[in-house]
């Protein structure tokens, strides 16, 4: 899919990496959205139990375990461990 098709970027982008996805493809999408105005982007890597966070074109920070990662608005602060547990629920 071409990135040019996105006319409006979201304020907050969340990408969950699946085993068959290329990390570079996901990061390309994230960087494209950040260049178009996205304020916050997460790349959730369930296998590594990490969340990579980009804020306002800054280099990404990697969060794991009991780290609390940044959110937009007034969303409660969840740890990475809690987020990973939520992905395991069905």
C-alpha positions, -999 to +999 in steps of 0.1 A: +000+000+000+013+034-009+017+059+020+005+087-003-031+074+000-033+087+036-047+122+035-050+127+073-027+111+099-040+100+133-031+118+165-021+085+180-009+055+159-007+020+174+009-008+154+010-044+167+038-063+151+029-098+140+056-124+133+053-122+095+055-083+094+087-065+086+098-042+113+112-018+087+077-016+070+061-008+103+087+019+111+083+034+077+046+038+082+052+053+117+078+078+104+055+087+075+026+094+099+049+114+123+060+135+093+024+143+086+014+153+121+009+122+142+018+132+178+024+097+193+031+063+178+035+029+195+050-002+179+039-031+201+061-062+199+044-090+217+072-115+211+098-093+228+073-078+253+083-043+243+065-011+233+085+013+211+073+049+215+078+078+192+067+113+203+067+143+180+095+132+156+119+123+185+139+091+184+119+061+198+121+050+234+117+013+243+095+004+272+093-030+289+081-048+320+067-024+346+075+007+326+046+031+322+045+045+286+031+079+275-004+082+262-026+109+248-055+125+266-066+112+300-060+075+296-050+057+327-013+048+329-009+011+321+024-007+324+039-027+295+033-059+314-004-051+318-006-043+281+010-076+272-014-095+295-043-078+277-031-091+243-032-127+257-069-124+267-096-137+244 
